[in-house]
Structure formats: structure tokens, C-alpha cells
Amino acid sequence: MQRFYVETLGCPKNDVDSDKLVGALVADGMEATDDASAADLVVVNTCAFIDSARRESVDAILALDDRRRSGSRLVVTGCMAERYGDELAEALPEVDQVAGFGQAFVVAPARRDGTERPAAPSTPGRTLIPVTSVPLPEFDLLNLPRPRSAVPWAYVKIAEGCDRSCGFCAIPSFRGPQRSRDVAAILTEVEETGAREIVLVAQDLASYGKDRPDELGAGSIVPLVDAVADAVDRVRLLYLYPSDLSDALIDSICATGVPYFDLSLQHVSKPLLRRMRRWGDGERFARRIDDIRRREPAAAFRSNFIVGYPGETEEDHDQLLAFVERAQLDWCGFFAYSDEDGTHAAGLDSHVADGLVRERLAELRELQDEITAERRDALIGETVEVLVDTVGVGRSHREAPEIDGIVHLPHDLEAGEIASVEVVDALGPDLVAAGVGPESLDDDVATGAAVG
């Protein structure tokens, strides 16, 4: 039996795509392996959101080329393949195939006598498939089957593409316009995962249904969240555009028992946000956060901010610092602006010097680290309900998987179990539950090496 290995880079939406690819490859009779050197097919699902993500993707491709065995095929897919297909194929002759979204992989299996088949004929030597951007893939990854989740949570993508025109973002140019899935298909996938927590993701989550006004329509995210909440123990939403955070959606999220709000704010200066082609300002955002906290004092908040967008002034930066101090968000990510070909921002003047961007990033991260640590310390003595991801590690409603901190748990709790535990300590972004002492923690955690 042919074996395959998949490495995924980037955001949770890429994780979903990889799950769908795994499901398709298994359905084609292949077997997954965790060892790239033992695979007949090595797949890298790449990220192209910012320059650092692209560099990480290229590094991963080259590292896997070094590790793979002779005769295997190295395939690059995902956002980089879709956006830079021709250039990528030319720049990386190590790669056997560059496949955009939904393109079938060419697998050259070994002959029955054990010798290797030559590369599939297309071009001399390695097979390289130039990819051009198209609005829709040849088959839609959204509706492919997926394997059962190996952990008690799973990402489920409810839509693909985006209809917004944010000045810094190239995603709509290669992911295409928004395409919302059928509710029935989403619920079927939720059941297929076997997970106790479902994390709903999309490029523009709260706009679910707007592209299908006759069947779904604006506001369809609310009944969808309610339907998923009826099917599983926990529902979490990632990436909410602030203008679509309606009262009905807030109430629905709070009713799930996971009052976790991942708000895509990007900045708070009104002039800079308009330059970004985005809605809102810091005062509006702060009022909305205050309103949610009045409804649900235990609500947790995450957001991301771009630092150094063209035209960002010291006043803009000071407004962002003041907002971070006022909002007291549980989690924040700060990212340096990156020029992206084809975006509105790439043609703007008044770029911020790299050194100044680094200074602003350091100032914001230091402030947020203090806030996060204080908010985690404040939970000591509280009883929280956790989902056990693996033995010794779990999460309450305040922690999204793979993104935020964790809760160190007594080792007698089994994976997949939901339990109430008492928080007895905080280690930076992580919490420690009753019954967990230094002797039962991993060495790096016990010595403080893993504290962020």
C-alpha cells in the first residue's frame, strides 16, 4: 500500500484543508504515515499570508526534500501553490508537483517488482504543473469527506473565500469569493469528526450565508451556531469581523457555554482603519467589548493587530497602546505589516521604517504579556470546566486549541473527558489545576522553560 505524509503550515483553515486531503488520499487507497522518509507521497500545505509565512513554507519544503526517500514525490499545495504556482515551480526544482486548490495529485507508485516508476510524463524529468488563479477549484475541498478527529476537538470550515477588500490582504485574489456551505453538509461533517468541541472557521465567519440570499442570507451564522451547539458539547468561533458581531450572534455564542470572542480588529485608529479599507474604530470596539462583558463577565477575548501599516503615525500607535491597556484582552497577536503583491496597500506611500516597526511591536507585546499574565493569575482559586485534549493537558472556554495557553491537569483524567477542576497556579499563559505538582509536569514546564 502506498503511504503519504502531510505537513500543514499556516492557519486553522489550512488544517481543515489538510484533513480533507487526508480523507481523499485514504479514500484512494493510500495510508497515512508520520514519517516523511517512509512516504511515497510527501505533501506540504503552504501558507502565503505574509512574507514570514512564505519563508517558513519554503524552508519546510526544502527540509522535507532532504528527508524524503528516493523515488517519492514531493507535492506543494495550499495558498503558496495557488498564488505563486508558476514562480514556485520554477524556483523549486526539488518539487515534483505544484498543485493549487482542488487539483489532483500525481502519485508515481513503485512497480510490483520493487523498482521505481519514472515521473509521470508532462515535462522532462520532474512533473511541474503551473497553476493559475481561478475563482473556483476543479473540485471543492469544502465538501470532501474527512477522517475522524484524532483529538477531542476539530476545526470545521463553514465557507471558503472572502468578499471583503481589506487593503493588506490578498486572500480574495486566490481563495476566490465567499462560498457558504449547506447547513446539512456542515452538520454531517460535525458528526463525522466525532469531536466534543467544534471550532468553526472561515475567512469571514460572521458573513456566512450572505452569498446565498435566497437559501441562507445574512445572519445565518446564528441558527448554524445553534444547530452545531445542539450536536456537540462545545462550539467555538474564530475570526469574527466586528461589524457583523450582532446582538443575536453574541447571545448565541454566550448560550453555547463557550463565550470566546476572536475579533478581527487589525487596528483602532479610525483614519488608519479607513486606509486599510476596514470598518470601525477603537471607541466602537471598546464599547462592544464592554457590552459583551456586561452580558457575560466570564467572556474571553482574542484579537490580532497589524503594526506598521503604511501611514501609521505615532499618534496611531499611541491609540493602539491605549486600547490594549483599556480592553484587557486575554490574548493578542501583533504582526508587522508585510507588502503583498496586488493589494491596495502595496501601492501606498508613507511606509514605516523596519526599525520603528520592531520598536512598536516590542512595546505592544510587552504590554500584552503583562495583561495576559495578570488575567491568568486572576483565575487562581477559580473552578473551571475543561475539555481534556490529552492526558495532563486540557482547555477551558478561555483557550482555543493550538493558539492560546493550556491548563495542566491531573493525569487521572482521560482524553475526551469534560471535568471541573480548580486552578491552583499560573505559569505565564498556562494554568495549573488542582493535583498537578512539579513532579507530574513535563520537565520543561516544571523548570519554567516553556513559560512564554
N, C-alpha and C positions, 0 to 999 in steps of 0.2 A: 504493500500500500504506500502511495506517495504521501510524504509529510510536508507540512507547511509551518512557517513561523511568521508571526505578525508583530511588528513593533509600532506602537502608536505614539505620536507626538502631538502636542497642542491641547485643545480644549476638550471638555466632555462631549461635545458634538462629534468630534473625531473618534472618541471612544465608541459612540453608537455606530458610526460608520464601520469601524473595525469589527464590531460584533456582527454586523450584517454580512461583512465579507467572510468572517469565520463561518457563519451559518451557511453561506453559499458554497464555500470550499468543502465543508463537511458533506453537504448535500451532493456535491460532485464526486464523493467517494474518497476524499483526502482525510488525513489525520493530523491533528494539531500536535506540535511539539514545542517545548520551552527552550530547546537547544537549537540555535540558529545553525550551528555547524552540522546538525543532523538532518536539516531540512532539504527537501528537493526544491521548494519554493520559499523564498525569503521576501516578505512584503514590508515596505516601510510606508506607513500612512503619515504624510508630512503635514506640517503647519507652515503657513505663509503670511501670518497676520502682521508681524513686524520683522525687522531685519534680524534681530537676535534669534527669533524663532526659525528663520530661514537658515541661519548659520548652524543652529542646532540640528536641523534636519539634514543638512549636507554632511555634518560630522557623523551623524548616525548612519547615513548611507555608506560612507567610506569605512566606518568601523565594522559594519556588517559585511561589507565586501571582503574585508580582511578575515573575518571569522567563517564565512560560508565555505562549504566544501566544493571541490572541483566538480563541475557538471551541474550544479544547482543554478536556479535562475533567481536573479535579484530584480524585483519589481518595485517601482516607486509610484505611489498613488497619493491621493489626498489633495490638499489645497495647492501645494507647490507644483504638483503634476498638472493640475488643471490650469493654473495661472501661467506657468513658465514651461510648458511641455517641450516645445522645440528647443529652447535655450538649455533646459535641463538635460535633454538627451544629448545635445552637442557637448555640453560642459562635462558630463559624467559618462565617459565611455565604459566605465565599470558596470553601468546599469544595463540590464538585458531588455527591460521594457519600461516605458513611462506611460502609465495608464490613468487617464482622467476619470472623473466620477462616473461610475457605472460601466466603464469599459471592461470587457472580459480579459482575464489574464491568460497569457500563453504559457502553458506548462509543458516542458520537454521531459517526459518521464524516461527513466532508464529502460533499455531493451531487456527482454526476458533473459538474455544471456549475461546480463550484468554490465554490459558496456553502455556508454552514454550515447544518447541520441544527439545529433547535431542541433544547433539552434534552428528554430523554425524559420523557413525561408521568407525573407521580406527584404532585408538589406544584407549585403555580405557581412559575415561574422555575426555579431550580436544583433538581435532584433530590437530596433528602436522605433517606437510609434510616436511620431509628432502629434501633439494634442492641440486642438484649437478650442477656444472658449465657445460653448454653445449654451443656450438658455436651459436646456434640459438634458440629462444624460440619456444614454441609449436604453438603460433600464434604471428604474429609480431605487436607490438604496433604501429609501424610506420604508418601502413595503416588502423588503426581503425578510425571510424568516431569520431568527437569531437563536443562538444556543441558550440554554437555561443559565442564569447567572450563577457564577461560582461563589459569590458572596451574597449576603442577605439584602443587598440594595442593587439598583440598576438604573442607569440613565435610559430614558425613553425620549426620542426626538419626535415632537408633535408637528413640526413644519420644517421646511427647508427654504433657504433663500431669504431675501430681505428686500422690502420696497422702499426703505429709507435711503437718504443720500447724505449721510454724515461725511463731513469734509475730509476726514482722516482715513476712512475705511474703504477698502477695495473689494470687500466680500461680495456685494451685489454683482460685481462685474464677472465673477467666476462661479458663484453659487447660484446666480440667477434670481428671478423674482420670487416672492414668497409663494409657497405651495403648501397649504394646510392639508393634513391627513384627515381621513374619515375617522369619526369618533369610534366606530366599531373596530377599525383596524388598530387604533391605539389601544383600546381595551383588550383586544386579543393579544397584542404584544405584551401588555402589562401582565396578563395571566401567564404567558409563555416564559417570562423571566423567572417566575417562582419567588420573586423578591418580596420582602416585607416593607421595604421603603422604595418608592419610585421617585426618581428625580427627573422632572420634566424639563427638557431643554429645547431651545430653538434659537435662531439668530435674533428673533424679535418675538418673544414668547407671548406677551400680552396681546399682540396683534393677531393671534390665532383666529382664523375664520374670516378675517376681513376680505381676503382674496376670493371668498366663495359666498357672496352676499345672499344668493338665492337658497343656499343649503345650510350655511352656518351663520355668517355675519359677525359684525363687531360685537364684542362681549361674550363670544362663545367660549372663551377660556374659563369663565366661571362655571357653567354646567359641566365642562370637561373635568375641571379640578374636583368638583363634587362627585362625579362619576368614578374617577380614579380613587378618591378617598373612600368610596363605598367598597372598593375592591381590595384595598390593601391597608395595612396598619398606618403607614406614613406616606405623605405626599410632600415633596419639596419642589420649589420652583426656582430656576436660575435664570438670570438676565431679564429683568423687568425694566422696560423703558418707562421713565417716570410719568410721562403724560398719559399713559394708559393704565396707571395704577388707580382704578376706580374704587369707590366705596364698596361696591359689591364684590370686587376681587379681594380687597383687604379682608372683608368679613369671611369670604370663602377660605382664604389662606389661614386665618386665625382658627376657623372651625375645624380644620384638619388636625389640629393639635401640634402642628409644626409651624409656628409663627416666625418664619425665617424669610427675610426680605432682601433679596440680592438686587439692588437698584443700580442700573447703568446710568451713572450721573456724568462722569468724564471731567467735569469742572463745575465751578459755581459762579464764575464771573459772567454776568449776562452778556456784555459785549463779546467776550471770547467765545461763549457758547454759540452766539449767533454767527461768529466767524467759523465755528465748527459745523454750522448748519444744524444746530440742535436746539431743543426747547428747554425752557426753564431758567432758573437762577437759584442762588443759594438760599434766599429767603423762602421761596416756594418749597424747595426741598426740605428745609428745616421744619417748616410748618407741617408738612406731610408726615415727617418722621415723628414729630411731637404728637400729632393726631393718632398715629398708629400706637404709640406708647401709651396714650390715654386709654385706648381700647384694650390693649394687651401689654401690660407692663413687662412681661417676660419676653417680648419680641426681640429677636436678634437681627442685626443689620450688617450687610456687607456691601461695599461698592468699590469701584475702580476709578482712577483719575489719571488723565494724561498730563504730563508735565513738560513744558517747553513747546507747546503748540505754537506755530508761527504767530507772532504778535503778542505773546503772553508777557505782560509787564510785571514790574514789582508789585504794583497795586493788585493785579490779578492774583499773583502768588500769595500776597498777604490775605486776600479774601479767602483763598482756599485753606490756608493755615487756620484762619479764624473759624471757618466752617468745620474743619476737622475737630478742632477743640470743642466747639459748641455741640456738634452732632453726637459725639461719643459713640461712634460706630464700633461694633465688635471686631470687625475685620475690614481692612482696606488694602487694596493693591495700588501701587503708584508706578507708572510706566513712562519712560522717556518717549517723547514723540519721535516717530520714525517716518520719513518721507516714503510714500507708497506711490509707485507709478500709476498714472491715470486718475488719481484722486484730486479733488478740488484743492486740498491743502498743499499738494506738491508744487503748485504754481503760485503760492502766496509768498509775499515778501516778509521781511522782519523775522527771519529765523533766529532762534535763541541760541547763543553760543553753548557748545557742549559742556564747557566747564561750569557755566552758570546752571545749566540743567542738572548736572550732577550735584551741585550745592543745594538746589531746591529739593531734589529727590531725597537727599540725606536728611534735610531738615524735616520734611514731611514724614519720612519713615521713622525717625527718632520719636517724633511726637506720637504717631500712631502706635508704635511699640509700647510706649508708656500707657496709652489709653487701653490697649488690649490687655496688658498685664494687670492693670487696675480692675478692669471689668472681670477678668478671670479670678483675681483674688477675692472679689466681692461675692463670688459663688461659694466660697469655703463655708461649710456648715449647712449648705442647702441640699435638699434631696432632689435628685434629677432622675428622669426616666431615660434610660439608654437602650439603644439597639447594639447588641454585641456583634461587631463585624468579624473579629477573630478572637480566639481565646486571649484574654488580657487587654483587649482594645475595643472600645465602643464609642458611641456618639450620642449626645442628647440632641434636642431640636436645634441647638445653637451652632452645631458643627456640620457643615456639608462634607460629604466624603471626598477625600483626596485634595481638599482645598484648605480647610481650616484645621484647628487643633483637634486633639482627640481626648478621650477620657480613659485613663489607665484603670483597669478593672480587676477585681478578684478573679483568680484563674479557675474558679469552680463554675463560672458562668459559661454556658456553651454558645458557640457562634449561632446567630439567628434568634437568640433569646432576647426578649424585652424585659428589663428589670429596673426596679427603683434602687438607687444607690445614693449614699451620702458623700458629698465632696469634702475631702479632708485636707487637700493641699492643691497648690497650683505650681506648675513648672513652666513658666513663661506662657506660651499659648495653650499648654496642655493642662488637664485636670487629673487629680488622683482621687479615686474613690475609696471608701472605707474598706479596710482589709488589705490594701496594697502597700507593702513596705518596700524599702530599697532592695531587700534580698529577692523580691519577686518581680522586680522590674528588669528590663534589659540593661546590660552593663552601661551602654552609652547614655540611657536616660537616667539611671541611678547616679551616675557621676556628673550629670548636668551637661554632657556633651551634645545632647540632642535638643537642648533648650534654645529656641530661636530668639 
